[in-house]
């Protein structure tokens, strides 16, 4: 029971720190933000490409870790079968 309370308190503290920092997160890279906003106001589409690039950079580490996990799992299964 004590372990569950400790985990719950830790989770609440982490979430609180994340929520406190949300305003700061939107202020990252002000030059990119200004450039994308001015381009979109002028009728351009550079903001969409910027968002796709951000999503690409966000997804790449997760895909690499997933691929390594699959390779490890397959190798582990081969060793168990032997």
N, CA, C and O atoms as CSV, one atom per row, in Angstrom:
chain,resi,resn,atom,element,x,y,z
A,1,UNK,N,N,0.818,-1.194,0.000
A,1,UNK,CA,C,0.000,0.000,0.000
A,1,UNK,C,C,0.860,1.254,0.000
A,1,UNK,O,O,0.547,2.240,-0.668
A,2,UNK,N,N,1.954,1.201,0.765
A,2,UNK,CA,C,2.842,2.357,0.850
A,2,UNK,C,C,3.505,2.633,-0.501
A,2,UNK,O,O,3.736,3.787,-0.862
A,3,UNK,N,N,3.809,1.559,-1.247
A,3,UNK,CA,C,4.429,1.708,-2.560
A,3,UNK,C,C,3.480,2.407,-3.529
A,3,UNK,O,O,3.915,3.246,-4.317
A,4,UNK,N,N,2.198,2.075,-3.482
A,4,UNK,CA,C,1.203,2.701,-4.358
A,4,UNK,C,C,1.072,4.183,-4.054
A,4,UNK,O,O,0.960,5.000,-4.968
A,5,UNK,N,N,1.086,4.534,-2.767
A,5,UNK,CA,C,0.991,5.950,-2.381
A,5,UNK,C,C,2.216,6.714,-2.866
A,5,UNK,O,O,2.094,7.833,-3.363
A,6,UNK,N,N,3.399,6.113,-2.725
A,6,UNK,CA,C,4.634,6.762,-3.176
A,6,UNK,C,C,4.610,6.984,-4.692
A,6,UNK,O,O,4.985,8.054,-5.170
A,7,UNK,N,N,4.175,5.982,-5.436
A,7,UNK,CA,C,4.101,6.112,-6.894
A,7,UNK,C,C,3.080,7.171,-7.284
A,7,UNK,O,O,3.317,7.950,-8.207
A,8,UNK,N,N,1.948,7.206,-6.590
A,8,UNK,CA,C,0.908,8.187,-6.895
A,8,UNK,C,C,1.397,9.614,-6.645
A,8,UNK,O,O,1.169,10.510,-7.458
A,9,UNK,N,N,2.060,9.811,-5.529
A,9,UNK,CA,C,2.582,11.143,-5.210
A,9,UNK,C,C,3.642,11.553,-6.229
A,9,UNK,O,O,3.668,12.705,-6.662
A,10,UNK,N,N,4.507,10.631,-6.615
A,10,UNK,CA,C,5.536,10.927,-7.613
A,10,UNK,C,C,4.907,11.311,-8.944
A,10,UNK,O,O,5.345,12.263,-9.590
A,11,UNK,N,N,3.883,10.573,-9.354
A,11,UNK,CA,C,3.196,10.863,-10.607
A,11,UNK,C,C,2.524,12.227,-10.564
A,11,UNK,O,O,2.583,12.977,-11.539
A,12,UNK,N,N,1.895,12.552,-9.460
A,12,UNK,CA,C,1.241,13.863,-9.323
A,12,UNK,C,C,2.269,14.981,-9.387
A,12,UNK,O,O,2.020,16.007,-10.018
A,13,UNK,N,N,3.418,14.805,-8.746
A,13,UNK,CA,C,4.461,15.834,-8.781
A,13,UNK,C,C,5.010,16.024,-10.198
A,13,UNK,O,O,5.225,17.157,-10.629
A,14,UNK,N,N,5.235,14.938,-10.917
A,14,UNK,CA,C,5.737,15.038,-12.287
A,14,UNK,C,C,4.722,15.762,-13.167
A,14,UNK,O,O,5.088,16.641,-13.947
A,15,UNK,N,N,3.459,15.396,-13.044
A,15,UNK,CA,C,2.419,16.064,-13.834
A,15,UNK,C,C,2.310,17.545,-13.479
A,15,UNK,O,O,2.099,18.379,-14.359
A,16,UNK,N,N,2.454,17.875,-12.201
A,16,UNK,CA,C,2.398,19.274,-11.790
A,16,UNK,C,C,3.546,20.067,-12.418
A,16,UNK,O,O,3.338,21.178,-12.907
A,17,UNK,N,N,4.753,19.501,-12.406
A,17,UNK,CA,C,5.890,20.195,-13.015
A,17,UNK,C,C,5.703,20.358,-14.515
A,17,UNK,O,O,6.081,21.386,-15.077
A,18,UNK,N,N,5.123,19.353,-15.174
A,18,UNK,CA,C,4.878,19.448,-16.603
A,18,UNK,C,C,3.847,20.523,-16.912
A,18,UNK,O,O,4.002,21.273,-17.876
A,19,UNK,N,N,2.799,20.606,-16.106
A,19,UNK,CA,C,1.762,21.614,-16.331
A,19,UNK,C,C,2.271,23.021,-16.057
A,19,UNK,O,O,1.857,23.975,-16.715
A,20,UNK,N,N,3.166,23.149,-15.089
A,20,UNK,CA,C,3.740,24.462,-14.788
A,20,UNK,C,C,4.579,24.947,-15.967
A,20,UNK,O,O,4.588,26.142,-16.262
A,21,UNK,N,N,5.280,24.045,-16.645
A,21,UNK,CA,C,6.177,24.419,-17.736
A,21,UNK,C,C,5.518,24.528,-19.093
A,21,UNK,O,O,6.213,24.782,-20.077
A,22,UNK,N,N,4.210,24.349,-19.196
A,22,UNK,CA,C,3.540,24.361,-20.500
A,22,UNK,C,C,3.665,25.713,-21.197
A,22,UNK,O,O,3.853,25.754,-22.413
A,23,UNK,N,N,3.568,26.815,-20.464
A,23,UNK,CA,C,3.678,28.128,-21.096
A,23,UNK,C,C,5.064,28.349,-21.694
A,23,UNK,O,O,5.206,28.994,-22.733
A,24,UNK,N,N,6.068,27.817,-21.038
A,24,UNK,CA,C,7.425,27.955,-21.544
A,24,UNK,C,C,7.649,27.124,-22.802
A,24,UNK,O,O,8.458,27.494,-23.653
A,25,UNK,N,N,6.945,26.014,-22.925
A,25,UNK,CA,C,7.132,25.155,-24.083
A,25,UNK,C,C,6.701,25.823,-25.375
A,25,UNK,O,O,7.329,25.610,-26.412
A,26,UNK,N,N,5.658,26.615,-25.341
A,26,UNK,CA,C,5.194,27.274,-26.557
A,26,UNK,C,C,6.117,28.424,-26.960
A,26,UNK,O,O,6.015,28.931,-28.077
A,27,UNK,N,N,7.000,28.833,-26.081
A,27,UNK,CA,C,7.900,29.936,-26.382
A,27,UNK,C,C,9.226,29.474,-26.974
A,27,UNK,O,O,10.106,30.299,-27.223
A,28,UNK,N,N,9.387,28.178,-27.203
A,28,UNK,CA,C,10.635,27.671,-27.758
A,28,UNK,C,C,10.781,28.124,-29.204
A,28,UNK,O,O,9.800,28.194,-29.945
A,29,UNK,N,N,11.979,28.423,-29.589
A,29,UNK,CA,C,12.340,28.838,-30.938
A,29,UNK,C,C,11.435,29.949,-31.464
A,29,UNK,O,O,10.647,29.723,-32.382
A,30,UNK,N,N,11.541,31.139,-30.892
A,30,UNK,CA,C,10.680,32.241,-31.324
A,30,UNK,C,C,10.933,32.670,-32.773
A,30,UNK,O,O,10.023,33.157,-33.443
A,31,UNK,N,N,12.150,32.493,-33.248
A,31,UNK,CA,C,12.430,32.862,-34.642
A,31,UNK,C,C,11.661,31.957,-35.609
A,31,UNK,O,O,11.102,32.432,-36.598
A,32,UNK,N,N,11.636,30.662,-35.319
A,32,UNK,CA,C,10.890,29.729,-36.176
A,32,UNK,C,C,9.406,30.037,-36.133
A,32,UNK,O,O,8.723,29.999,-37.156
A,33,UNK,N,N,8.912,30.340,-34.945
A,33,UNK,CA,C,7.492,30.634,-34.784
A,33,UNK,C,C,7.113,31.897,-35.548
A,33,UNK,O,O,6.096,31.920,-36.240
A,34,UNK,N,N,7.922,32.946,-35.428
A,34,UNK,CA,C,7.630,34.196,-36.136
A,34,UNK,C,C,7.709,33.993,-37.638
A,34,UNK,O,O,6.874,34.513,-38.378
A,35,UNK,N,N,8.694,33.250,-38.094
A,35,UNK,CA,C,8.861,32.992,-39.518
A,35,UNK,C,C,7.669,32.229,-40.080
A,35,UNK,O,O,7.158,32.570,-41.147
A,36,UNK,N,N,7.228,31.203,-39.370
A,36,UNK,CA,C,6.096,30.393,-39.837
A,36,UNK,C,C,4.805,31.208,-39.826
A,36,UNK,O,O,4.004,31.109,-40.755
A,37,UNK,N,N,4.596,32.014,-38.778
A,37,UNK,CA,C,3.379,32.826,-38.699
A,37,UNK,C,C,3.328,33.872,-39.800
A,37,UNK,O,O,2.282,34.081,-40.415
A,38,UNK,N,N,4.459,34.532,-40.052
A,38,UNK,CA,C,4.466,35.551,-41.102
A,38,UNK,C,C,4.284,34.918,-42.475
A,38,UNK,O,O,3.655,35.511,-43.352
A,39,UNK,N,N,4.826,33.721,-42.671
A,39,UNK,CA,C,4.653,33.028,-43.945
A,39,UNK,C,C,3.195,32.622,-44.155
A,39,UNK,O,O,2.661,32.765,-45.255
A,40,UNK,N,N,2.556,32.118,-43.106
A,40,UNK,CA,C,1.156,31.721,-43.220
A,40,UNK,C,C,0.249,32.923,-43.456
A,40,UNK,O,O,-0.725,32.824,-44.202
A,41,UNK,N,N,0.558,34.058,-42.830
A,41,UNK,CA,C,-0.236,35.275,-43.036
A,41,UNK,C,C,-0.104,35.781,-44.464
A,41,UNK,O,O,-1.034,36.382,-45.002
A,42,UNK,N,N,1.046,35.540,-45.078
A,42,UNK,CA,C,1.276,35.970,-46.450
A,42,UNK,C,C,0.720,34.970,-47.460
A,42,UNK,O,O,0.841,35.174,-48.667
A,43,UNK,N,N,0.112,33.892,-46.972
A,43,UNK,CA,C,-0.480,32.915,-47.877
A,43,UNK,C,C,0.413,31.740,-48.205
A,43,UNK,O,O,0.061,30.923,-49.056
A,44,UNK,N,N,1.555,31.631,-47.558
A,44,UNK,CA,C,2.473,30.524,-47.816
A,44,UNK,C,C,2.081,29.276,-47.049
A,44,UNK,O,O,1.113,29.276,-46.288
A,45,UNK,N,N,2.838,28.221,-47.256
A,45,UNK,CA,C,2.548,26.969,-46.568
A,45,UNK,C,C,3.774,26.410,-45.839
A,45,UNK,O,O,3.857,25.204,-45.605
A,46,UNK,N,N,4.710,27.267,-45.485
A,46,UNK,CA,C,5.926,26.810,-44.808
A,46,UNK,C,C,5.623,26.283,-43.411
A,46,UNK,O,O,6.345,25.419,-42.913
A,47,UNK,N,N,4.583,26.779,-42.778
A,47,UNK,CA,C,4.222,26.323,-41.444
A,47,UNK,C,C,3.829,24.858,-41.430
A,47,UNK,O,O,4.140,24.141,-40.479
A,48,UNK,N,N,3.154,24.409,-42.466
A,48,UNK,CA,C,2.761,23.003,-42.539
A,48,UNK,C,C,3.994,22.115,-42.667
A,48,UNK,O,O,4.070,21.059,-42.040
A,49,UNK,N,N,4.946,22.538,-43.468
A,49,UNK,CA,C,6.185,21.772,-43.606
A,49,UNK,C,C,6.976,21.751,-42.320
A,49,UNK,O,O,7.597,20.742,-41.982
A,50,UNK,N,N,6.958,22.860,-41.598
A,50,UNK,CA,C,7.655,22.935,-40.316
A,50,UNK,C,C,7.030,21.952,-39.323
A,50,UNK,O,O,7.739,21.258,-38.594
A,51,UNK,N,N,5.712,21.904,-39.303
A,51,UNK,CA,C,5.035,20.964,-38.401
A,51,UNK,C,C,5.334,19.521,-38.775
A,51,UNK,O,O,5.523,18.686,-37.890
A,52,UNK,N,N,5.380,19.213,-40.045
A,52,UNK,CA,C,5.710,17.847,-40.474
A,52,UNK,C,C,7.134,17.489,-40.076
A,52,UNK,O,O,7.399,16.361,-39.661
A,53,UNK,N,N,8.046,18.435,-40.199
A,53,UNK,CA,C,9.431,18.200,-39.793
A,53,UNK,C,C,9.542,17.932,-38.302
A,53,UNK,O,O,10.314,17.072,-37.877
A,54,UNK,N,N,8.778,18.661,-37.510
A,54,UNK,CA,C,8.787,18.459,-36.066
A,54,UNK,C,C,8.251,17.068,-35.735
A,54,UNK,O,O,8.815,16.372,-34.890
A,55,UNK,N,N,7.172,16.659,-36.390
A,55,UNK,CA,C,6.612,15.333,-36.148
A,55,UNK,C,C,7.583,14.239,-36.583
A,55,UNK,O,O,7.677,13.198,-35.933
A,56,UNK,N,N,8.295,14.468,-37.666
A,56,UNK,CA,C,9.293,13.500,-38.134
A,56,UNK,C,C,10.398,13.340,-37.094
A,56,UNK,O,O,10.784,12.220,-36.759
A,57,UNK,N,N,10.906,14.463,-36.582
A,57,UNK,CA,C,11.969,14.394,-35.578
A,57,UNK,C,C,11.460,13.782,-34.275
A,57,UNK,O,O,12.224,13.147,-33.549
A,58,UNK,N,N,10.180,13.969,-33.977
A,58,UNK,CA,C,9.590,13.418,-32.775
A,58,UNK,C,C,9.443,11.901,-32.870
A,58,UNK,O,O,9.655,11.193,-31.886
A,59,UNK,N,N,9.086,11.405,-34.040
A,59,UNK,CA,C,8.794,9.984,-34.210
A,59,UNK,C,C,10.047,9.128,-34.387
A,59,UNK,O,O,10.033,7.948,-34.037
A,60,UNK,N,N,11.110,9.683,-34.914
A,60,UNK,CA,C,12.304,8.903,-35.245
A,60,UNK,C,C,12.896,8.144,-34.053
A,60,UNK,O,O,13.162,6.950,-34.193
A,61,UNK,N,N,13.116,8.761,-32.899
A,61,UNK,CA,C,13.687,7.996,-31.782
A,61,UNK,C,C,12.791,6.842,-31.333
A,61,UNK,O,O,13.283,5.773,-30.971
A,62,UNK,N,N,11.482,7.059,-31.357
A,62,UNK,CA,C,10.562,5.999,-30.946
A,62,UNK,C,C,10.603,4.832,-31.923
A,62,UNK,O,O,10.550,3.673,-31.511
A,63,UNK,N,N,10.698,5.128,-33.204
A,63,UNK,CA,C,10.788,4.059,-34.199
A,63,UNK,C,C,12.088,3.276,-34.050
A,63,UNK,O,O,12.097,2.053,-34.193
A,64,UNK,N,N,13.180,3.970,-33.765
A,64,UNK,CA,C,14.463,3.290,-33.570
A,64,UNK,C,C,14.427,2.377,-32.348
A,64,UNK,O,O,14.897,1.241,-32.407
A,65,UNK,N,N,13.874,2.868,-31.246
A,65,UNK,CA,C,13.784,2.045,-30.037
A,65,UNK,C,C,12.875,0.848,-30.290
A,65,UNK,O,O,13.175,-0.256,-29.837
A,66,UNK,N,N,11.771,1.045,-31.004
A,66,UNK,CA,C,10.868,-0.057,-31.330
A,66,UNK,C,C,11.587,-1.108,-32.179
A,66,UNK,O,O,11.457,-2.307,-31.932
A,67,UNK,N,N,12.343,-0.650,-33.179
A,67,UNK,CA,C,13.057,-1.583,-34.054
A,67,UNK,C,C,14.097,-2.376,-33.258
A,67,UNK,O,O,14.228,-3.586,-33.448
A,68,UNK,N,N,14.827,-1.714,-32.382
A,68,UNK,CA,C,15.801,-2.422,-31.548
A,68,UNK,C,C,15.116,-3.422,-30.622
A,68,UNK,O,O,15.639,-4.511,-30.385
A,69,UNK,N,N,13.949,-3.055,-30.101
A,69,UNK,CA,C,13.198,-3.969,-29.252
A,69,UNK,C,C,12.743,-5.207,-30.010
A,69,UNK,O,O,12.800,-6.316,-29.479
A,70,UNK,N,N,12.290,-5.025,-31.251
A,70,UNK,CA,C,11.862,-6.166,-32.069
A,70,UNK,C,C,13.044,-7.073,-32.374
A,70,UNK,O,O,12.921,-8.295,-32.295
A,71,UNK,N,N,14.190,-6.492,-32.721
A,71,UNK,CA,C,15.393,-7.289,-33.003
A,71,UNK,C,C,15.819,-8.064,-31.761
A,71,UNK,O,O,16.134,-9.251,-31.842
A,72,UNK,N,N,15.828,-7.393,-30.617
A,72,UNK,CA,C,16.195,-8.066,-29.375
A,72,UNK,C,C,15.236,-9.203,-29.066
A,72,UNK,O,O,15.669,-10.291,-28.688
A,73,UNK,N,N,13.934,-8.965,-29.222
A,73,UNK,CA,C,12.921,-9.984,-28.933
A,73,UNK,C,C,13.076,-11.205,-29.834
A,73,UNK,O,O,12.969,-12.343,-29.375
A,74,UNK,N,N,13.327,-10.963,-31.114
A,74,UNK,CA,C,13.515,-12.088,-32.044
A,74,UNK,C,C,14.759,-12.893,-31.693
A,74,UNK,O,O,14.731,-14.123,-31.711
A,75,UNK,N,N,15.845,-12.207,-31.375
A,75,UNK,CA,C,17.066,-12.914,-30.981
A,75,UNK,C,C,16.859,-13.700,-29.696
A,75,UNK,O,O,17.392,-14.799,-29.540
A,76,UNK,N,N,16.104,-13.150,-28.798
A,76,UNK,CA,C,15.817,-13.848,-27.530
A,76,UNK,C,C,14.995,-15.112,-27.792
A,76,UNK,O,O,15.237,-16.150,-27.177
A,77,UNK,N,N,14.022,-15.023,-28.707
A,77,UNK,CA,C,13.214,-16.195,-29.043
A,77,UNK,C,C,14.054,-17.281,-29.685
A,77,UNK,O,O,13.846,-18.466,-29.423
A,78,UNK,N,N,15.009,-16.883,-30.531
A,78,UNK,CA,C,15.884,-17.878,-31.184
A,78,UNK,C,C,16.747,-18.594,-30.150
A,78,UNK,O,O,16.978,-19.796,-30.274
A,79,UNK,N,N,17.223,-17.888,-29.142
A,79,UNK,CA,C,18.047,-18.513,-28.106
A,79,UNK,C,C,17.226,-19.458,-27.251
A,79,UNK,O,O,17.735,-20.489,-26.810
A,80,UNK,N,N,15.974,-19.129,-27.008
A,80,UNK,CA,C,15.107,-19.978,-26.200
A,80,UNK,C,C,14.790,-21.269,-26.952
A,80,UNK,O,O,14.709,-22.335,-26.342
A,81,UNK,N,N,14.610,-21.184,-28.279
A,81,UNK,CA,C,14.288,-22.345,-29.098
A,81,UNK,C,C,15.451,-23.328,-29.201
A,81,UNK,O,O,15.227,-24.516,-29.434
A,82,UNK,N,N,16.675,-22.864,-29.035
A,82,UNK,CA,C,17.850,-23.741,-29.198
A,82,UNK,C,C,18.000,-24.704,-28.089
A,82,UNK,O,O,18.937,-25.502,-28.088
